[in-house]
Amino acid sequence: MARCRVYLFTYKRNQMFTRAVRSLLGQHFTDWVCEVHNDCPGDPFPAAFIASLADDRFIMNDHRENLGGVESFNLAFAGCSEAYASMLEDDNWWEPQFLSEMIAIMDSKPLVKVAWSNMRLWKEGEDGNWTDTKTFVWAEGRSRLFHWPQARQAMSALHSTGAMLFRGPHASNYLVPPIVLINAVELIRERSFEHPIYLEAKPLANFAITLATTRSPDAYSWIANQVMMLASFIAASPDKDKTTKETLAYYREQRPIPTPNFFLANIFILKDRRLYKHFNVSDWLQSGKWLLRHGHKLNYIGRYLALQTDTYRFLLTQTRQRYQQAEKNT
């Protein structure tokens, strides 16, 4: 049995798909198997390309129907017998040392179940060429362990799925509800990760900023997901006042300032007037400005949240577990 199972997902990106496959074939670490999942029924290219490689480490799966990003990605978290697993999307690609270095890191840190590396950002041009932006997901060059909770996790994620290594037999703990918004799946899945999680600061993988995307352009569904994340982050905390105060302080320093989401999380989910004591004048002004511009969308956000009860239940359950785990580890 191989030491690592790689899940490679593709959908109508055949040129990028071949680049991702070549990056896997170029790995210094060779003890892997790869499940290829083609989510475009009727597209013969991925299977034909894999067959042309004549490499029995590849297992080809043509989906009978289009599953979409969330349900497809959940296949990578069903759990496997290999010690490690990783997920490679067709638009991203790995440096040759990605698997060897990430597996060595995980071997040396038996308590860490999830690790990821920094990623270099590349931008697709209209002519099909790619430009190195000379920027990275993590600007700071410091590898580190992250313990729960980090204020950034209230409305965002730390890890990058495209540069992630996780323990295969444990992966079924990371399944998310199929109704989750594809834009937020990475953020929501992170709530199920046991901490600490580990960042390798070296850019061992490459992230593609593509011209076309499967992500929803609906800004208000994105806001609703941030509201669910934030509400669960506060509601599950054993000290809601402390968490609200510290999280507000962190997000006041971000740009654009997302503090109106605290107001929205309270009116839609938390419904706790005591939390407003942590608002300062700027928080109220930001919330007022947001309402003047977007107040007509409050009903839309409310309806969206009503349809996402499974997502919020998942977030609340997993976030409670993270806080409980953190308390046990202190």
C-alpha positions as CSV (number, residue, x, y, z in Angstrom):
1,M,0.0,0.0,0.0
2,A,1.2,3.5,-0.8
3,R,2.0,6.0,1.9
4,C,0.0,8.8,0.4
5,R,-3.3,9.1,-1.6
6,V,-3.7,12.2,-3.8
7,Y,-7.2,13.3,-4.9
8,L,-7.0,15.2,-8.2
9,F,-10.2,17.0,-9.2
10,T,-10.8,18.4,-12.7
11,Y,-13.7,20.1,-14.5
12,K,-13.3,21.5,-18.0
13,R,-9.7,22.6,-17.5
14,N,-7.8,20.1,-19.6
15,Q,-4.7,22.2,-20.2
16,M,-4.4,23.1,-16.5
17,F,-5.2,19.5,-15.6
18,T,-2.2,18.2,-17.5
19,R,0.0,20.7,-15.7
20,A,-1.3,19.5,-12.3
21,V,-0.7,15.9,-13.3
22,R,2.8,16.7,-14.5
23,S,3.6,18.3,-11.2
24,L,2.5,15.1,-9.4
25,L,4.6,13.0,-11.7
26,G,7.5,15.3,-11.0
27,Q,7.4,14.7,-7.2
28,H,10.6,13.5,-5.5
29,F,8.4,11.4,-3.3
30,T,7.0,8.6,-5.5
31,D,5.1,6.3,-3.1
32,W,1.6,7.6,-3.9
33,V,-1.6,6.6,-5.6
34,C,-3.8,9.2,-7.2
35,E,-7.6,9.2,-7.6
36,V,-8.5,11.4,-10.5
37,H,-12.1,12.7,-10.5
38,N,-13.5,14.2,-13.7
39,D,-16.6,16.1,-12.8
40,C,-17.6,16.8,-16.4
41,P,-19.6,13.8,-17.7
42,G,-19.0,13.3,-21.4
43,D,-15.5,14.9,-21.4
44,P,-13.2,12.1,-22.6
45,F,-9.9,14.0,-22.3
46,P,-9.0,13.4,-18.7
47,A,-9.4,9.6,-18.9
48,A,-7.6,9.5,-22.3
49,F,-4.7,11.5,-20.9
50,I,-4.4,9.4,-17.8
51,A,-4.5,6.2,-19.9
52,S,-1.7,7.6,-22.1
53,L,0.6,7.8,-19.1
54,A,0.5,4.0,-18.5
55,D,1.1,4.6,-14.8
56,D,-0.8,2.2,-12.6
57,R,-0.6,4.6,-9.6
58,F,-3.5,6.5,-11.2
59,I,-7.2,5.5,-10.6
60,M,-9.5,7.2,-13.0
61,N,-13.1,8.2,-11.9
62,D,-15.4,9.7,-14.5
63,H,-18.4,11.1,-12.6
64,R,-21.8,9.9,-14.0
65,E,-23.3,13.3,-13.1
66,N,-21.8,16.6,-12.2
67,L,-21.4,16.7,-8.4
68,G,-20.1,20.3,-8.1
69,G,-17.2,21.5,-6.1
70,V,-18.4,20.8,-2.6
71,E,-19.6,17.2,-3.1
72,S,-16.6,16.4,-5.3
73,F,-14.1,17.7,-2.7
74,N,-15.9,15.7,0.0
75,L,-14.7,12.6,-1.8
76,A,-11.2,13.5,-0.6
77,F,-12.4,13.4,3.0
78,A,-14.2,10.1,3.0
79,G,-11.2,8.6,4.7
80,C,-8.6,6.2,3.2
81,S,-6.2,3.5,4.5
82,E,-3.0,5.4,3.3
83,A,-1.2,7.2,6.1
84,Y,-1.5,10.6,4.4
85,A,-3.8,12.2,1.8
86,S,-3.7,15.4,-0.2
87,M,-5.9,17.2,-2.6
88,L,-4.8,18.7,-5.9
89,E,-7.2,20.9,-7.9
90,D,-6.7,21.0,-11.6
91,D,-5.7,24.7,-11.7
92,N,-3.0,24.4,-9.0
93,W,0.3,22.6,-9.1
94,W,3.1,21.5,-6.8
95,E,6.8,22.0,-6.6
96,P,8.8,18.8,-6.9
97,Q,9.6,18.6,-3.2
98,F,6.0,19.2,-2.0
99,L,5.1,15.7,-0.9
100,S,8.6,14.7,0.3
101,E,8.9,17.8,2.6
102,M,5.3,17.8,3.8
103,I,5.4,14.1,4.7
104,A,8.7,14.6,6.5
105,I,7.1,17.4,8.5
106,M,4.1,15.3,9.4
107,D,6.3,12.3,10.3
108,S,8.1,14.5,12.8
109,K,4.9,15.9,14.3
110,P,2.7,13.0,15.3
111,L,0.1,15.1,17.1
112,V,-0.5,17.3,14.0
113,K,-3.3,15.9,11.8
114,V,-3.4,18.8,9.2
115,A,-0.5,20.7,7.7
116,W,-0.1,23.0,4.7
117,S,2.6,24.9,2.9
118,N,2.8,28.5,1.6
119,M,1.7,29.0,-2.0
120,R,3.1,31.3,-4.7
121,L,0.4,33.2,-6.6
122,W,0.2,33.1,-10.4
123,K,-2.2,35.1,-12.6
124,E,-3.7,33.9,-15.8
125,G,-3.6,36.3,-18.8
126,E,-6.0,36.7,-21.6
127,D,-3.4,35.1,-23.9
128,G,-3.3,32.0,-21.8
129,N,0.1,32.7,-20.3
130,W,0.8,32.8,-16.6
131,T,2.5,35.6,-14.7
132,D,4.3,35.1,-11.4
133,T,2.9,37.8,-9.2
134,K,6.0,37.5,-6.9
135,T,3.5,37.3,-4.0
136,F,2.5,34.5,-1.6
137,V,-0.5,33.5,0.5
138,W,1.7,34.1,3.6
139,A,4.0,37.1,3.3
140,E,5.8,36.3,6.5
141,G,8.5,33.6,6.1
142,R,7.9,31.8,9.4
143,S,6.7,28.2,9.8
144,R,4.5,27.8,12.8
145,L,1.9,25.9,14.8
146,F,-1.5,27.4,15.1
147,H,-3.5,26.7,18.3
148,W,-7.2,27.2,18.6
149,P,-8.6,29.9,18.6
150,Q,-7.1,32.4,16.2
151,A,-9.1,35.6,15.7
152,R,-8.7,35.3,11.9
153,Q,-10.6,32.0,12.0
154,A,-13.8,33.8,13.1
155,M,-14.5,34.7,9.5
156,S,-11.7,33.2,7.5
157,A,-9.3,30.2,7.3
158,L,-5.6,29.7,7.8
159,H,-5.0,26.7,5.7
160,S,-4.9,26.3,1.9
161,T,-6.6,23.2,0.5
162,G,-4.3,23.1,-2.6
163,A,-1.2,22.8,-0.4
164,M,-2.5,20.6,2.3
165,L,-1.5,17.2,3.7
166,F,-3.7,15.4,6.2
167,R,-3.8,12.0,7.9
168,G,-5.8,9.7,5.6
169,P,-7.5,7.4,8.2
170,H,-8.7,10.5,10.1
171,A,-10.1,12.4,7.1
172,S,-13.8,11.5,7.5
173,N,-14.0,13.9,10.4
174,Y,-13.6,16.7,7.9
175,L,-16.7,16.1,5.7
176,V,-18.9,19.2,5.4
177,P,-22.6,19.5,4.5
178,P,-23.1,19.3,0.7
179,I,-25.2,22.5,0.9
180,V,-22.1,24.6,1.8
181,L,-21.3,27.5,-0.5
182,I,-18.2,26.6,-2.6
183,N,-16.7,30.0,-1.8
184,A,-16.7,29.2,1.9
185,V,-16.0,25.4,1.9
186,E,-12.3,25.9,2.9
187,L,-13.2,28.2,5.7
188,I,-16.0,26.0,7.0
189,R,-14.1,22.8,6.8
190,E,-11.3,24.2,8.9
191,R,-13.6,24.3,11.9
192,S,-13.5,20.5,11.9
193,F,-9.6,20.3,12.2
194,E,-8.1,19.3,15.4
195,H,-5.5,21.8,16.5
196,P,-2.7,22.6,16.5
197,I,-2.4,22.8,12.7
198,Y,0.9,23.5,11.0
199,L,2.1,26.0,8.4
200,E,5.3,25.3,6.4
201,A,6.3,28.8,5.3
202,K,8.2,27.6,2.2
203,P,6.1,28.0,-1.0
204,L,5.9,24.3,-2.0
205,A,2.8,24.8,-4.1
206,N,1.4,27.2,-6.6
207,F,-2.0,28.9,-6.6
208,A,-3.7,29.9,-9.9
209,I,-5.7,33.1,-10.1
210,T,-7.8,32.1,-13.1
211,L,-9.9,34.2,-15.4
212,A,-12.9,31.9,-15.0
213,T,-14.1,30.6,-11.6
214,T,-16.8,28.3,-10.3
215,R,-17.2,30.6,-7.2
216,S,-20.5,32.4,-6.8
217,P,-20.4,36.2,-7.5
218,D,-23.2,36.7,-5.0
219,A,-21.7,39.0,-2.4
220,Y,-24.6,38.6,0.0
221,S,-24.4,34.8,0.2
222,W,-20.7,35.3,1.1
223,I,-21.7,37.8,3.8
224,A,-24.2,35.3,5.1
225,N,-21.5,32.7,5.4
226,Q,-19.2,35.0,7.2
227,V,-22.1,35.8,9.6
228,M,-22.6,32.1,10.3
229,M,-18.9,31.6,10.9
230,L,-18.7,34.6,13.2
231,A,-21.8,33.8,15.2
232,S,-20.7,30.2,15.8
233,F,-17.2,31.4,16.8
234,I,-18.8,33.6,19.5
235,A,-21.7,31.4,20.5
236,A,-19.5,28.3,21.1
237,S,-16.9,30.2,23.2
238,P,-16.8,29.6,26.9
239,D,-16.2,33.3,27.3
240,K,-18.4,35.2,24.8
241,D,-17.5,38.6,26.1
242,K,-13.7,38.0,25.8
243,T,-14.1,36.4,22.4
244,T,-16.2,39.2,21.1
245,K,-13.9,41.9,22.4
246,E,-10.7,40.3,21.0
247,T,-12.2,39.4,17.7
248,L,-13.6,42.9,17.2
249,A,-10.2,44.3,17.9
250,Y,-8.6,42.1,15.3
251,Y,-11.1,42.9,12.6
252,R,-11.0,46.6,13.2
253,E,-7.5,46.4,11.7
254,Q,-8.5,44.7,8.5
255,R,-9.3,46.3,5.2
256,P,-12.1,46.5,4.1
257,I,-13.4,46.7,7.7
258,P,-15.9,43.8,8.2
259,T,-17.2,44.9,11.7
260,P,-20.8,45.3,10.3
261,N,-20.8,41.5,10.2
262,F,-20.8,41.5,14.1
263,F,-24.0,43.6,14.0
264,L,-25.5,41.2,11.4
265,A,-24.4,38.1,13.4
266,N,-26.2,39.5,16.4
267,I,-29.5,40.5,14.8
268,F,-29.8,37.2,12.8
269,I,-28.3,34.6,15.1
270,L,-26.9,35.5,18.4
271,K,-29.6,37.9,19.5
272,D,-27.7,39.1,22.6
273,R,-27.9,42.8,23.3
274,R,-25.1,42.5,25.9
275,L,-22.6,42.0,23.1
276,Y,-23.2,45.6,21.9
277,K,-21.3,46.9,24.9
278,H,-18.1,46.0,23.0
279,F,-19.0,48.2,20.0
280,N,-17.2,51.5,19.8
281,V,-18.4,54.6,17.9
282,S,-16.6,53.5,14.7
283,D,-18.3,50.1,14.8
284,W,-21.7,51.7,15.0
285,L,-20.8,54.1,12.2
286,Q,-19.5,51.3,10.0
287,S,-22.7,49.3,10.7
288,G,-24.9,52.3,9.9
289,K,-23.1,52.9,6.6
290,W,-23.5,49.3,5.7
291,L,-27.3,49.4,6.4
292,L,-27.7,52.6,4.4
293,R,-26.1,50.9,1.3
294,H,-27.2,47.3,1.7
295,G,-30.2,47.3,4.1
296,H,-32.5,46.3,1.3
297,K,-30.7,43.0,1.2
298,L,-31.5,42.1,4.9
299,N,-34.5,39.9,3.9
300,Y,-32.3,38.1,1.3
301,I,-29.7,37.3,3.9
302,G,-32.3,36.2,6.3
303,R,-33.8,33.8,3.8
304,Y,-30.4,32.5,2.8
305,L,-29.6,31.8,6.5
306,A,-32.9,30.0,6.9
307,L,-31.9,27.5,4.2
308,Q,-28.4,27.0,5.7
309,T,-29.4,25.4,9.0
310,D,-27.3,22.3,8.4
311,T,-24.2,24.5,7.7
312,Y,-24.7,26.5,10.9
313,R,-25.3,23.4,12.9
314,F,-22.1,21.9,11.6
315,L,-20.2,25.1,12.4
316,L,-21.6,25.3,15.9
317,T,-20.9,21.7,16.7
318,Q,-17.4,21.7,15.3
319,T,-16.5,25.1,16.9
320,R,-17.7,23.8,20.3
321,Q,-15.4,20.8,19.9
322,R,-12.4,23.1,19.1
323,Y,-13.0,25.2,22.2
324,Q,-13.4,22.0,24.3
325,Q,-10.2,20.5,22.9
326,A,-8.3,23.8,23.5
327,E,-9.5,23.7,27.2
328,K,-8.2,20.2,27.6
329,N,-4.8,21.1,26.2
330,T,-4.3,24.0,28.5
